[in-house]
Amino acid sequence: MTTRWETCVAVFRTLATHRVTYRFLGLLLVTLGVAQGGPLVEGFEDVVCVALGGCDG
């Protein structure tokens, strides 16, 4: 049983220390936001507008 627990901890530690995990989570959140048209997408649009110098309307 201890071997399974150690393996599980090792897997979670590896996932937590890789950038690919966070990129995947970010992509997942953006995809869910786009699919639902939620506030996440609206916030992203605001950031893009500010970065590009403002949006009309």
PDB file of N, CA, C and O in Angstrom, chain B, residues numbered from 101:
ATOM      1  N   MET B 101       0.824  -1.199   0.000  1.00  0.00           N
ATOM      2  CA  MET B 101       0.000   0.000   0.000  1.00  0.00           C
ATOM      3  C   MET B 101       0.862   1.255   0.000  1.00  0.00           C
ATOM      4  O   MET B 101       0.518   2.246  -0.644  1.00  0.00           O
ATOM      5  N   THR B 102       1.956   1.218   0.703  1.00  0.00           N
ATOM      6  CA  THR B 102       2.839   2.382   0.750  1.00  0.00           C
ATOM      7  C   THR B 102       3.421   2.674  -0.622  1.00  0.00           C
ATOM      8  O   THR B 102       3.621   3.837  -0.972  1.00  0.00           O
ATOM      9  N   THR B 103       3.692   1.649  -1.397  1.00  0.00           N
ATOM     10  CA  THR B 103       4.252   1.850  -2.724  1.00  0.00           C
ATOM     11  C   THR B 103       3.260   2.595  -3.615  1.00  0.00           C
ATOM     12  O   THR B 103       3.655   3.477  -4.379  1.00  0.00           O
ATOM     13  N   ARG B 104       2.000   2.254  -3.526  1.00  0.00           N
ATOM     14  CA  ARG B 104       0.979   2.967  -4.306  1.00  0.00           C
ATOM     15  C   ARG B 104       0.909   4.428  -3.887  1.00  0.00           C
ATOM     16  O   ARG B 104       0.826   5.317  -4.735  1.00  0.00           O
ATOM     17  N   TRP B 105       0.941   4.679  -2.582  1.00  0.00           N
ATOM     18  CA  TRP B 105       0.875   6.041  -2.073  1.00  0.00           C
ATOM     19  C   TRP B 105       2.083   6.840  -2.543  1.00  0.00           C
ATOM     20  O   TRP B 105       1.936   7.986  -2.969  1.00  0.00           O
ATOM     21  N   GLU B 106       3.262   6.260  -2.473  1.00  0.00           N
ATOM     22  CA  GLU B 106       4.479   6.937  -2.923  1.00  0.00           C
ATOM     23  C   GLU B 106       4.423   7.220  -4.423  1.00  0.00           C
ATOM     24  O   GLU B 106       4.849   8.281  -4.879  1.00  0.00           O
ATOM     25  N   THR B 107       3.898   6.271  -5.179  1.00  0.00           N
ATOM     26  CA  THR B 107       3.763   6.466  -6.622  1.00  0.00           C
ATOM     27  C   THR B 107       2.787   7.597  -6.921  1.00  0.00           C
ATOM     28  O   THR B 107       3.049   8.431  -7.788  1.00  0.00           O
ATOM     29  N   CYS B 108       1.681   7.629  -6.220  1.00  0.00           N
ATOM     30  CA  CYS B 108       0.678   8.679  -6.417  1.00  0.00           C
ATOM     31  C   CYS B 108       1.269  10.048  -6.096  1.00  0.00           C
ATOM     32  O   CYS B 108       1.071  11.001  -6.849  1.00  0.00           O
ATOM     33  N   VAL B 109       1.977  10.148  -5.008  1.00  0.00           N
ATOM     34  CA  VAL B 109       2.611  11.414  -4.627  1.00  0.00           C
ATOM     35  C   VAL B 109       3.646  11.826  -5.669  1.00  0.00           C
ATOM     36  O   VAL B 109       3.743  13.005  -6.010  1.00  0.00           O
ATOM     37  N   ALA B 110       4.409  10.881  -6.172  1.00  0.00           N
ATOM     38  CA  ALA B 110       5.413  11.181  -7.188  1.00  0.00           C
ATOM     39  C   ALA B 110       4.768  11.690  -8.476  1.00  0.00           C
ATOM     40  O   ALA B 110       5.288  12.611  -9.107  1.00  0.00           O
ATOM     41  N   VAL B 111       3.646  11.102  -8.866  1.00  0.00           N
ATOM     42  CA  VAL B 111       2.948  11.536 -10.076  1.00  0.00           C
ATOM     43  C   VAL B 111       2.413  12.950  -9.894  1.00  0.00           C
ATOM     44  O   VAL B 111       2.581  13.788 -10.780  1.00  0.00           O
ATOM     45  N   PHE B 112       1.772  13.231  -8.762  1.00  0.00           N
ATOM     46  CA  PHE B 112       1.246  14.578  -8.525  1.00  0.00           C
ATOM     47  C   PHE B 112       2.366  15.611  -8.443  1.00  0.00           C
ATOM     48  O   PHE B 112       2.211  16.735  -8.921  1.00  0.00           O
ATOM     49  N   ARG B 113       3.474  15.240  -7.847  1.00  0.00           N
ATOM     50  CA  ARG B 113       4.598  16.163  -7.752  1.00  0.00           C
ATOM     51  C   ARG B 113       5.146  16.470  -9.146  1.00  0.00           C
ATOM     52  O   ARG B 113       5.486  17.616  -9.441  1.00  0.00           O
ATOM     53  N   THR B 114       5.231  15.465  -9.990  1.00  0.00           N
ATOM     54  CA  THR B 114       5.713  15.667 -11.354  1.00  0.00           C
ATOM     55  C   THR B 114       4.757  16.542 -12.145  1.00  0.00           C
ATOM     56  O   THR B 114       5.190  17.440 -12.867  1.00  0.00           O
ATOM     57  N   LEU B 115       3.462  16.289 -12.016  1.00  0.00           N
ATOM     58  CA  LEU B 115       2.475  17.112 -12.715  1.00  0.00           C
ATOM     59  C   LEU B 115       2.529  18.563 -12.246  1.00  0.00           C
ATOM     60  O   LEU B 115       2.397  19.481 -13.055  1.00  0.00           O
ATOM     61  N   ALA B 116       2.719  18.771 -10.963  1.00  0.00           N
ATOM     62  CA  ALA B 116       2.721  20.122 -10.401  1.00  0.00           C
ATOM     63  C   ALA B 116       3.961  20.915 -10.794  1.00  0.00           C
ATOM     64  O   ALA B 116       3.951  22.143 -10.721  1.00  0.00           O
ATOM     65  N   THR B 117       5.022  20.240 -11.206  1.00  0.00           N
ATOM     66  CA  THR B 117       6.262  20.951 -11.497  1.00  0.00           C
ATOM     67  C   THR B 117       6.516  21.118 -12.985  1.00  0.00           C
ATOM     68  O   THR B 117       7.587  21.598 -13.358  1.00  0.00           O
ATOM     69  N   HIS B 118       5.588  20.747 -13.847  1.00  0.00           N
ATOM     70  CA  HIS B 118       5.789  20.893 -15.287  1.00  0.00           C
ATOM     71  C   HIS B 118       4.896  21.994 -15.851  1.00  0.00           C
ATOM     72  O   HIS B 118       3.727  22.104 -15.483  1.00  0.00           O
ATOM     73  N   ARG B 119       5.445  22.793 -16.729  1.00  0.00           N
ATOM     74  CA  ARG B 119       4.709  23.878 -17.371  1.00  0.00           C
ATOM     75  C   ARG B 119       3.574  23.360 -18.240  1.00  0.00           C
ATOM     76  O   ARG B 119       2.539  24.014 -18.366  1.00  0.00           O
ATOM     77  N   VAL B 120       3.758  22.210 -18.829  1.00  0.00           N
ATOM     78  CA  VAL B 120       2.742  21.657 -19.717  1.00  0.00           C
ATOM     79  C   VAL B 120       1.423  21.477 -18.968  1.00  0.00           C
ATOM     80  O   VAL B 120       0.351  21.665 -19.544  1.00  0.00           O
ATOM     81  N   THR B 121       1.494  21.117 -17.700  1.00  0.00           N
ATOM     82  CA  THR B 121       0.283  20.948 -16.903  1.00  0.00           C
ATOM     83  C   THR B 121      -0.477  22.262 -16.824  1.00  0.00           C
ATOM     84  O   THR B 121      -1.695  22.290 -17.001  1.00  0.00           O
ATOM     85  N   TYR B 122       0.237  23.347 -16.559  1.00  0.00           N
ATOM     86  CA  TYR B 122      -0.422  24.644 -16.413  1.00  0.00           C
ATOM     87  C   TYR B 122      -0.907  25.174 -17.760  1.00  0.00           C
ATOM     88  O   TYR B 122      -1.943  25.836 -17.828  1.00  0.00           O
ATOM     89  N   ARG B 123      -0.178  24.893 -18.812  1.00  0.00           N
ATOM     90  CA  ARG B 123      -0.648  25.279 -20.140  1.00  0.00           C
ATOM     91  C   ARG B 123      -1.935  24.541 -20.484  1.00  0.00           C
ATOM     92  O   ARG B 123      -2.863  25.131 -21.039  1.00  0.00           O
ATOM     93  N   PHE B 124      -1.994  23.265 -20.161  1.00  0.00           N
ATOM     94  CA  PHE B 124      -3.195  22.478 -20.411  1.00  0.00           C
ATOM     95  C   PHE B 124      -4.376  23.017 -19.606  1.00  0.00           C
ATOM     96  O   PHE B 124      -5.480  23.148 -20.134  1.00  0.00           O
ATOM     97  N   LEU B 125      -4.148  23.326 -18.338  1.00  0.00           N
ATOM     98  CA  LEU B 125      -5.221  23.859 -17.505  1.00  0.00           C
ATOM     99  C   LEU B 125      -5.691  25.213 -18.029  1.00  0.00           C
ATOM    100  O   LEU B 125      -6.889  25.495 -18.035  1.00  0.00           O
ATOM    101  N   GLY B 126      -4.758  26.049 -18.467  1.00  0.00           N
ATOM    102  CA  GLY B 126      -5.132  27.336 -19.043  1.00  0.00           C
ATOM    103  C   GLY B 126      -5.950  27.172 -20.308  1.00  0.00           C
ATOM    104  O   GLY B 126      -6.951  27.861 -20.507  1.00  0.00           O
ATOM    105  N   LEU B 127      -5.522  26.262 -21.155  1.00  0.00           N
ATOM    106  CA  LEU B 127      -6.267  25.990 -22.388  1.00  0.00           C
ATOM    107  C   LEU B 127      -7.653  25.462 -22.077  1.00  0.00           C
ATOM    108  O   LEU B 127      -8.628  25.837 -22.729  1.00  0.00           O
ATOM    109  N   LEU B 128      -7.743  24.603 -21.095  1.00  0.00           N
ATOM    110  CA  LEU B 128      -9.033  24.052 -20.690  1.00  0.00           C
ATOM    111  C   LEU B 128      -9.958  25.150 -20.170  1.00  0.00           C
ATOM    112  O   LEU B 128     -11.138  25.183 -20.520  1.00  0.00           O
ATOM    113  N   LEU B 129      -9.433  26.045 -19.342  1.00  0.00           N
ATOM    114  CA  LEU B 129     -10.250  27.134 -18.810  1.00  0.00           C
ATOM    115  C   LEU B 129     -10.712  28.079 -19.911  1.00  0.00           C
ATOM    116  O   LEU B 129     -11.865  28.509 -19.920  1.00  0.00           O
ATOM    117  N   VAL B 130      -9.819  28.401 -20.833  1.00  0.00           N
ATOM    118  CA  VAL B 130     -10.193  29.284 -21.938  1.00  0.00           C
ATOM    119  C   VAL B 130     -11.235  28.613 -22.822  1.00  0.00           C
ATOM    120  O   VAL B 130     -12.197  29.253 -23.248  1.00  0.00           O
ATOM    121  N   THR B 131     -11.047  27.334 -23.096  1.00  0.00           N
ATOM    122  CA  THR B 131     -11.998  26.611 -23.930  1.00  0.00           C
ATOM    123  C   THR B 131     -13.381  26.570 -23.273  1.00  0.00           C
ATOM    124  O   THR B 131     -14.390  26.778 -23.947  1.00  0.00           O
ATOM    125  N   LEU B 132     -13.433  26.312 -21.995  1.00  0.00           N
ATOM    126  CA  LEU B 132     -14.714  26.296 -21.289  1.00  0.00           C
ATOM    127  C   LEU B 132     -15.340  27.683 -21.273  1.00  0.00           C
ATOM    128  O   LEU B 132     -16.557  27.819 -21.399  1.00  0.00           O
ATOM    129  N   GLY B 133     -14.522  28.701 -21.121  1.00  0.00           N
ATOM    130  CA  GLY B 133     -15.035  30.072 -21.137  1.00  0.00           C
ATOM    131  C   GLY B 133     -15.585  30.447 -22.497  1.00  0.00           C
ATOM    132  O   GLY B 133     -16.624  31.101 -22.584  1.00  0.00           O
ATOM    133  N   VAL B 134     -14.903  30.041 -23.568  1.00  0.00           N
ATOM    134  CA  VAL B 134     -15.374  30.331 -24.916  1.00  0.00           C
ATOM    135  C   VAL B 134     -16.670  29.582 -25.187  1.00  0.00           C
ATOM    136  O   VAL B 134     -17.594  30.132 -25.785  1.00  0.00           O
ATOM    137  N   ALA B 135     -16.741  28.340 -24.753  1.00  0.00           N
ATOM    138  CA  ALA B 135     -17.930  27.533 -24.993  1.00  0.00           C
ATOM    139  C   ALA B 135     -19.137  28.096 -24.255  1.00  0.00           C
ATOM    140  O   ALA B 135     -20.258  28.028 -24.759  1.00  0.00           O
ATOM    141  N   GLN B 136     -18.919  28.645 -23.078  1.00  0.00           N
ATOM    142  CA  GLN B 136     -20.025  29.162 -22.287  1.00  0.00           C
ATOM    143  C   GLN B 136     -20.214  30.661 -22.480  1.00  0.00           C
ATOM    144  O   GLN B 136     -21.243  31.209 -22.085  1.00  0.00           O
ATOM    145  N   GLY B 137     -19.226  31.336 -23.087  1.00  0.00           N
ATOM    146  CA  GLY B 137     -19.323  32.778 -23.267  1.00  0.00           C
ATOM    147  C   GLY B 137     -19.347  33.510 -21.944  1.00  0.00           C
ATOM    148  O   GLY B 137     -20.026  34.527 -21.809  1.00  0.00           O
ATOM    149  N   GLY B 138     -18.620  33.011 -20.976  1.00  0.00           N
ATOM    150  CA  GLY B 138     -18.664  33.539 -19.630  1.00  0.00           C
ATOM    151  C   GLY B 138     -17.786  34.747 -19.396  1.00  0.00           C
ATOM    152  O   GLY B 138     -17.201  35.304 -20.326  1.00  0.00           O
ATOM    153  N   PRO B 139     -17.704  35.138 -18.153  1.00  0.00           N
ATOM    154  CA  PRO B 139     -16.922  36.324 -17.788  1.00  0.00           C
ATOM    155  C   PRO B 139     -15.429  36.154 -18.043  1.00  0.00           C
ATOM    156  O   PRO B 139     -14.708  37.144 -18.166  1.00  0.00           O
ATOM    157  N   LEU B 140     -14.964  34.930 -18.121  1.00  0.00           N
ATOM    158  CA  LEU B 140     -13.553  34.695 -18.418  1.00  0.00           C
ATOM    159  C   LEU B 140     -13.206  35.251 -19.788  1.00  0.00           C
ATOM    160  O   LEU B 140     -12.166  35.887 -19.957  1.00  0.00           O
ATOM    161  N   VAL B 141     -14.069  35.015 -20.763  1.00  0.00           N
ATOM    162  CA  VAL B 141     -13.832  35.506 -22.111  1.00  0.00           C
ATOM    163  C   VAL B 141     -13.942  37.024 -22.147  1.00  0.00           C
ATOM    164  O   VAL B 141     -13.148  37.682 -22.820  1.00  0.00           O
ATOM    165  N   GLU B 142     -14.903  37.583 -21.441  1.00  0.00           N
ATOM    166  CA  GLU B 142     -15.058  39.026 -21.401  1.00  0.00           C
ATOM    167  C   GLU B 142     -13.830  39.687 -20.787  1.00  0.00           C
ATOM    168  O   GLU B 142     -13.367  40.719 -21.274  1.00  0.00           O
ATOM    169  N   GLY B 143     -13.313  39.106 -19.738  1.00  0.00           N
ATOM    170  CA  GLY B 143     -12.094  39.630 -19.121  1.00  0.00           C
ATOM    171  C   GLY B 143     -10.910  39.546 -20.059  1.00  0.00           C
ATOM    172  O   GLY B 143     -10.095  40.466 -20.121  1.00  0.00           O
ATOM    173  N   PHE B 144     -10.808  38.445 -20.792  1.00  0.00           N
ATOM    174  CA  PHE B 144      -9.725  38.284 -21.761  1.00  0.00           C
ATOM    175  C   PHE B 144      -9.846  39.318 -22.872  1.00  0.00           C
ATOM    176  O   PHE B 144      -8.842  39.875 -23.317  1.00  0.00           O
ATOM    177  N   GLU B 145     -11.069  39.575 -23.320  1.00  0.00           N
ATOM    178  CA  GLU B 145     -11.283  40.584 -24.353  1.00  0.00           C
ATOM    179  C   GLU B 145     -10.866  41.959 -23.858  1.00  0.00           C
ATOM    180  O   GLU B 145     -10.283  42.740 -24.610  1.00  0.00           O
ATOM    181  N   ASP B 146     -11.162  42.263 -22.598  1.00  0.00           N
ATOM    182  CA  ASP B 146     -10.755  43.550 -22.034  1.00  0.00           C
ATOM    183  C   ASP B 146      -9.238  43.688 -22.012  1.00  0.00           C
ATOM    184  O   ASP B 146      -8.702  44.748 -22.338  1.00  0.00           O
ATOM    185  N   VAL B 147      -8.553  42.626 -21.630  1.00  0.00           N
ATOM    186  CA  VAL B 147      -7.088  42.651 -21.591  1.00  0.00           C
ATOM    187  C   VAL B 147      -6.517  42.856 -22.984  1.00  0.00           C
ATOM    188  O   VAL B 147      -5.571  43.624 -23.162  1.00  0.00           O
ATOM    189  N   VAL B 148      -7.081  42.178 -23.969  1.00  0.00           N
ATOM    190  CA  VAL B 148      -6.605  42.323 -25.352  1.00  0.00           C
ATOM    191  C   VAL B 148      -6.861  43.746 -25.839  1.00  0.00           C
ATOM    192  O   VAL B 148      -6.003  44.333 -26.498  1.00  0.00           O
ATOM    193  N   CYS B 149      -8.015  44.302 -25.527  1.00  0.00           N
ATOM    194  CA  CYS B 149      -8.320  45.671 -25.950  1.00  0.00           C
ATOM    195  C   CYS B 149      -7.331  46.664 -25.355  1.00  0.00           C
ATOM    196  O   CYS B 149      -6.848  47.559 -26.049  1.00  0.00           O
ATOM    197  N   VAL B 150      -7.033  46.507 -24.081  1.00  0.00           N
ATOM    198  CA  VAL B 150      -6.077  47.408 -23.423  1.00  0.00           C
ATOM    199  C   VAL B 150      -4.695  47.239 -24.039  1.00  0.00           C
ATOM    200  O   VAL B 150      -3.997  48.223 -24.279  1.00  0.00           O
ATOM    201  N   ALA B 151      -4.302  46.012 -24.291  1.00  0.00           N
ATOM    202  CA  ALA B 151      -2.974  45.750 -24.863  1.00  0.00           C
ATOM    203  C   ALA B 151      -2.844  46.311 -26.267  1.00  0.00           C
ATOM    204  O   ALA B 151      -1.754  46.718 -26.670  1.00  0.00           O
ATOM    205  N   LEU B 152      -3.941  46.340 -27.021  1.00  0.00           N
ATOM    206  CA  LEU B 152      -3.903  46.837 -28.397  1.00  0.00           C
ATOM    207  C   LEU B 152      -4.202  48.327 -28.488  1.00  0.00           C
ATOM    208  O   LEU B 152      -4.188  48.889 -29.583  1.00  0.00           O
ATOM    209  N   GLY B 153      -4.469  48.969 -27.373  1.00  0.00           N
ATOM    210  CA  GLY B 153      -4.669  50.404 -27.393  1.00  0.00           C
ATOM    211  C   GLY B 153      -6.109  50.830 -27.351  1.00  0.00           C
ATOM    212  O   GLY B 153      -6.408  51.987 -27.647  1.00  0.00           O
ATOM    213  N   GLY B 154      -7.009  49.953 -26.999  1.00  0.00           N
ATOM    214  CA  GLY B 154      -8.412  50.305 -26.846  1.00  0.00           C
ATOM    215  C   GLY B 154      -9.279  49.758 -27.946  1.00  0.00           C
ATOM    216  O   GLY B 154      -8.822  49.510 -29.062  1.00  0.00           O
ATOM    217  N   CYS B 155     -10.539  49.572 -27.614  1.00  0.00           N
ATOM    218  CA  CYS B 155     -11.507  49.053 -28.570  1.00  0.00           C
ATOM    219  C   CYS B 155     -12.646  50.061 -28.715  1.00  0.00           C
ATOM    220  O   CYS B 155     -12.966  50.798 -27.782  1.00  0.00           O
ATOM    221  N   ASP B 156     -13.233  50.075 -29.871  1.00  0.00           N
ATOM    222  CA  ASP B 156     -14.373  50.941 -30.115  1.00  0.00           C
ATOM    223  C   ASP B 156     -15.656  50.208 -29.794  1.00  0.00           C
ATOM    224  O   ASP B 156     -16.070  49.309 -30.525  1.00  0.00           O
ATOM    225  N   GLY B 157     -16.270  50.588 -28.721  1.00  0.00           N
ATOM    226  CA  GLY B 157     -17.581  50.073 -28.446  1.00  0.00           C
ATOM    227  C   GLY B 157     -17.671  48.940 -27.547  1.00  0.00           C
ATOM    228  O   GLY B 157     -18.769  48.456 -27.272  1.00  0.00           O
TER     229      GLY B 157
END
